[in-house]
Amino acid sequence: MALRVGLIGCGGIARAHWSGFEVSRDRAELVALADVSAENRAWFKQHVPGARDYDDFNRMMEQEKLDAVDICLPHHLHHPCVMTAIAKGLHWICEKPLCMTLDQAGDIDKAMEGSKLIGMSAHNQAFYPALLEAKRLITEGQLGEIYTIISEDCFIMGLPAPGALPGTEPWTAVAPGSWRADTGKMGGGELIDTGYHPTYRLLFLAGSEPAHVAAVTGTYRNKHMRAEDTGTVLIGFENGITGLIRTSWAMEKPFGHYPFHVVAERGELFGTPNELFLKPVRFGEPAKMTFGEVNTFQAEIAHFIDCIERGSPPLQSYRDGIRVLQVIRKSYEFVEEKKGKV
C-alpha cells in the first residue's frame, strides 16, 4: 500500500519534489497539499487532481490521515512545521535549511529523541553520482590522508536567462519585498540559503566534526539585501582536514574551479555532479569517470521512501542538517565578532 504524503508549501522547489513522487507514485502518493497561496495550490491541483488542498498546514495535518509530510516552506516556517509533524507522529523530509537557529534545532532534536520517525534533510546535492563515488573512494582510504576539501556553489542571481531578448527583466529570488530579502524570514543571507549546499557537501566528504570555524561575508550585487550575497568559510575539522566553502549570488564559480575538490596524500579528486577526476601525485593528466544523469530531487524522494519502508537512517538525516546549521551560525557569529577589527 502506498504511503500517504502531504506536501506543505507549493512554491517553486515543491515542483522538483513533486517530480520525485511522480516517478515513485506506486510507493508514495501525494494526497494533500497546503499553501497560503491559492495560485500555488492551483498548479498542484492540476497535476495532482486527487489531492485535497488546504491554506493551513496545521489543519491539513489535523484532518488528513497521513504517513509523512514533505516540507517546502520559507525558512521561518520550517521549525513550527517540523515540530507539528513530529507531534502528529509523521515521518518528514524538510527542505534546507532545517531551521533558522540553534535553539530551534535543539527543539527538533529533543522532540525526535527516542522516536522511530524518519526525519530527513532534503540535501539533494548529496545524491550527485560523482560526489557519492568520491565519498566511497575517501572512505575506503584510496587517497590516503585527506588534507583539504574545497566546496563551491556560486552564480549570479538576477541575470536574464541565456539567449533572452535584450531588455528582458531578470527574475530574482531576492527581489525587494520577497521573503528571501527579509532576514527575519531567511535567518541570514546567501550563506544560509544557497550556501547550505556546499556546506553539507563539505561535511559529507570530510566525515568529521568541525572544530574551528572562521568566515568573511560581503554584499556586492544585491545591494538592497540587509544581509550578505557572498560568503567564504574556513573550517578546521577534528580529524585534521581543513575545509573551504565559497558561495555567492554575486559571481560565477571562478574559472577552472569545481563544485568539490579534495587534495590528499596520494593525489587530488575533483568533479561536477556527473564527472569525477582523479589525479594521482606526479601525474600530469587526471583520469576521468563519467556517470549517468541523475535527477537528484527524484533520488532524494525515492531515498526518503526507502528509509520509511525499511526503517533505515537517511543518507542525510535531520542531525546532518543541524551540523550544517551549526557551521553557518558559527560563521555569522565570527563575522559579527570581527566587525571593525583588524
KAPE-V702694 format. One record per residue. N is the residue number from 1. RES is the residue in one small letter. PSI is psi as a letter, one per 30 degrees, with the letter a starting at -180 (NA if undefined). OMEGA is omega in radians with two decimals (none if undefined). BURIAL is b if it has 16 or more other ideal C-beta (glycine too) atoms within 10 Angstrom, else e. Layout:
N,RES,PSI,OMEGA,BURIAL  N,RES,PSI,OMEGA,BURIAL
//
This chain:
1,m,k,-3.09,e  2,a,k,3.04,e  3,l,k,3.11,b  4,r,j,-3.01,b  5,v,k,3.02,b  6,g,k,3.09,b  7,l,k,-3.08,b  8,i,j,-3.02,b  9,g,j,-3.04,b  10,c,g,3.09,b  11,g,a,-2.99,e  12,g,e,-3.06,e  13,i,f,-3.13,b  14,a,f,3.13,b  15,r,e,3.05,e  16,a,e,3.10,b  17,h,e,3.13,b  18,w,e,3.14,b  19,s,e,3.10,e  20,g,e,3.10,b  21,f,f,3.10,b  22,e,e,-3.10,e  23,v,f,3.12,e  24,s,g,-3.01,b  25,r,f,3.09,e  26,d,f,-3.11,e  27,r,f,-3.13,b  28,a,k,-3.06,b  29,e,k,3.02,b  30,l,j,-3.08,b  31,v,f,-3.11,b  32,a,k,-3.13,b  33,l,k,3.09,b  34,a,k,3.07,b  35,d,k,3.11,b  36,v,f,-3.10,e  37,s,j,3.08,e  38,a,e,3.12,e  39,e,e,3.10,e  40,n,e,-3.13,b  41,r,e,-3.08,b  42,a,e,3.13,e  43,w,e,-3.10,b  44,f,e,3.12,b  45,k,f,3.06,b  46,q,e,-3.04,e  47,h,f,3.06,e  48,v,i,-2.95,b  49,p,f,-3.11,e  50,g,f,-3.06,e  51,a,k,3.04,b  52,r,k,-3.07,e  53,d,k,-3.09,b  54,y,l,3.05,b  55,d,g,-3.13,e  56,d,k,-3.07,e  57,f,f,3.10,b  58,n,e,-3.14,e  59,r,e,3.11,e  60,m,e,-3.12,b  61,m,f,3.11,b  62,e,e,-2.98,e  63,q,f,-3.07,e  64,e,k,3.03,b  65,k,j,-3.01,e  66,l,l,2.97,b  67,d,e,-3.03,b  68,a,l,3.03,b  69,v,l,3.07,b  70,d,j,-2.98,b  71,i,j,-3.11,b  72,c,h,-3.06,b  73,l,l,2.94,b  74,p,l,-2.98,b  75,h,e,-3.01,b  76,h,f,-3.14,b  77,l,f,-3.11,b  78,h,e,-3.07,b  79,h,e,-3.12,b  80,p,e,-3.12,e  81,c,e,3.10,b  82,v,e,-3.12,b  83,m,e,3.11,b  84,t,e,3.13,b  85,a,e,3.14,b  86,i,e,-3.14,b  87,a,e,3.13,e  88,k,f,3.13,b  89,g,h,-3.10,e  90,l,k,2.93,b  91,h,l,-3.08,b  92,w,k,2.97,b  93,i,k,-3.06,b  94,c,k,3.05,b  95,e,l,3.11,b  96,k,l,-0.17,b  97,p,l,3.13,b  98,l,e,3.10,b  99,c,a,-3.01,b  100,m,f,-3.07,b  101,t,l,3.13,e  102,l,f,3.04,e  103,d,e,3.08,e  104,q,e,3.10,b  105,a,e,3.10,b  106,g,e,3.08,e  107,d,e,-3.11,b  108,i,e,-3.12,b  109,d,e,3.14,e  110,k,e,-3.12,e  111,a,e,-3.13,b  112,m,f,-3.07,b  113,e,k,3.13,e  114,g,f,-3.11,e  115,s,l,3.03,e  116,k,g,3.13,e  117,l,k,2.99,b  118,i,k,3.04,b  119,g,j,-2.99,b  120,m,k,2.99,b  121,s,k,-3.09,b  122,a,i,3.13,b  123,h,i,-2.96,b  124,n,e,-3.09,b  125,q,f,3.03,b  126,a,f,-3.14,b  127,f,g,2.99,b  128,y,k,3.13,b  129,p,e,-3.12,b  130,a,e,3.12,b  131,l,e,3.12,b  132,l,e,3.10,b  133,e,e,3.09,b  134,a,e,3.11,b  135,k,e,3.13,b  136,r,e,-3.11,e  137,l,e,3.12,b  138,i,e,-3.10,b  139,t,e,3.13,e  140,e,f,3.09,e  141,g,g,-3.06,e  142,q,f,3.10,e  143,l,f,-3.06,b  144,g,b,3.14,e  145,e,k,3.10,e  146,i,k,-3.12,b  147,y,e,-3.08,e  148,t,l,3.12,e  149,i,k,3.10,b  150,i,k,-3.13,b  151,s,k,-3.02,b  152,e,k,3.03,b  153,d,j,-3.04,b  154,c,k,3.01,b  155,f,l,3.14,e  156,i,j,3.12,b  157,m,k,3.02,b  158,g,g,3.04,b  159,l,k,3.02,e  160,p,l,3.13,e  161,a,k,3.09,e  162,p,k,3.13,e  163,g,g,3.14,e  164,a,l,3.13,e  165,l,k,3.09,e  166,p,k,-3.14,e  167,g,f,3.12,e  168,t,k,3.11,e  169,e,k,-3.13,e  170,p,k,3.01,e  171,w,k,3.05,e  172,t,k,3.14,b  173,a,f,-3.09,e  174,v,h,3.08,b  175,a,k,3.08,e  176,p,k,-3.11,e  177,g,f,3.10,e  178,s,l,-3.10,e  179,w,f,3.13,b  180,r,f,3.09,b  181,a,f,-3.12,b  182,d,j,-3.09,b  183,t,f,3.11,e  184,g,f,3.11,e  185,k,f,3.14,e  186,m,e,-3.03,b  187,g,g,-3.11,b  188,g,b,3.13,b  189,g,b,-3.07,b  190,e,e,-3.05,b  191,l,e,-3.12,b  192,i,f,3.12,b  193,d,c,3.11,b  194,t,e,3.14,b  195,g,f,3.08,b  196,y,e,-3.08,b  197,h,e,-3.13,b  198,p,f,3.12,b  199,t,e,-3.13,b  200,y,f,3.06,b  201,r,e,3.14,b  202,l,e,-3.14,b  203,l,e,3.13,b  204,f,e,-3.12,b  205,l,e,-3.08,b  206,a,e,3.11,b  207,g,h,-3.09,e  208,s,l,3.12,b  209,e,k,3.05,e  210,p,k,3.10,b  211,a,e,-3.11,e  212,h,k,3.12,e  213,v,k,3.03,b  214,a,l,-3.07,e  215,a,l,2.91,b  216,v,k,3.12,e  217,t,l,3.10,b  218,g,l,3.07,e  219,t,j,-2.98,b  220,y,d,-3.10,e  221,r,e,-3.03,b  222,n,i,-2.98,b  223,k,f,-3.13,e  224,h,f,-3.14,e  225,m,k,3.08,b  226,r,g,-3.13,e  227,a,a,-3.04,b  228,e,l,2.93,b  229,d,g,-3.13,b  230,t,k,3.10,b  231,g,k,3.03,b  232,t,k,-3.06,b  233,v,k,3.08,b  234,l,k,-3.10,e  235,i,k,2.94,b  236,g,k,-3.08,e  237,f,l,-3.13,b  238,e,f,-3.14,e  239,n,g,3.06,e  240,g,f,3.10,e  241,i,k,2.95,b  242,t,k,-3.12,b  243,g,k,3.10,b  244,l,k,3.07,b  245,i,k,3.02,b  246,r,k,-3.06,b  247,t,k,-3.01,b  248,s,k,2.90,b  249,w,g,-3.03,b  250,a,f,-3.07,b  251,m,l,3.03,e  252,e,l,3.05,e  253,k,k,-3.14,e  254,p,k,-3.06,e  255,f,k,3.12,e  256,g,f,3.13,e  257,h,l,-3.10,e  258,y,l,3.10,b  259,p,e,3.05,b  260,f,k,-3.09,b  261,h,j,-3.12,b  262,v,k,3.06,b  263,v,k,-3.00,b  264,a,l,-3.10,b  265,e,e,-3.04,e  266,r,g,3.11,e  267,g,a,-3.11,b  268,e,k,-3.14,b  269,l,k,-3.10,b  270,f,l,-3.09,b  271,g,l,3.06,b  272,t,a,3.10,b  273,p,e,-3.02,b  274,n,g,3.11,e  275,e,k,3.13,e  276,l,k,-3.12,b  277,f,k,3.11,b  278,l,j,-3.13,b  279,k,j,3.10,b  280,p,l,3.08,e  281,v,k,3.09,e  282,r,g,3.07,e  283,f,k,-3.05,e  284,g,e,-3.06,e  285,e,k,3.13,e  286,p,l,2.99,b  287,a,k,-3.06,e  288,k,k,3.03,e  289,m,k,-3.13,b  290,t,k,-3.10,e  291,f,l,3.11,b  292,g,l,3.12,e  293,e,k,3.10,e  294,v,k,2.98,b  295,n,j,-3.00,e  296,t,f,3.10,b  297,f,e,3.07,b  298,q,e,3.14,b  299,a,e,-3.11,b  300,e,e,3.10,b  301,i,e,3.09,b  302,a,e,3.12,b  303,h,e,3.10,b  304,f,e,3.12,b  305,i,e,3.09,b  306,d,e,-3.08,e  307,c,e,3.10,b  308,i,e,-3.09,b  309,e,e,-3.06,e  310,r,f,-3.05,e  311,g,h,-3.08,e  312,s,l,-3.12,e  313,p,k,3.13,e  314,p,l,3.02,b  315,l,e,3.07,b  316,q,j,-3.11,b  317,s,l,3.09,b  318,y,f,3.12,b  319,r,e,3.01,b  320,d,e,3.06,b  321,g,e,3.08,b  322,i,e,3.14,b  323,r,e,3.08,b  324,v,e,-3.13,b  325,l,e,3.11,b  326,q,e,3.11,b  327,v,e,-3.09,b  328,i,e,3.13,b  329,r,e,3.07,b  330,k,e,3.09,b  331,s,e,3.12,b  332,y,e,3.12,b  333,e,e,-3.14,e  334,f,e,-3.14,b  335,v,e,-3.13,b  336,e,e,-3.13,e  337,e,e,-3.05,e  338,k,f,-3.13,e  339,k,k,3.10,e  340,g,f,-3.14,e  341,k,l,3.11,e  342,v,NA,none,e
//
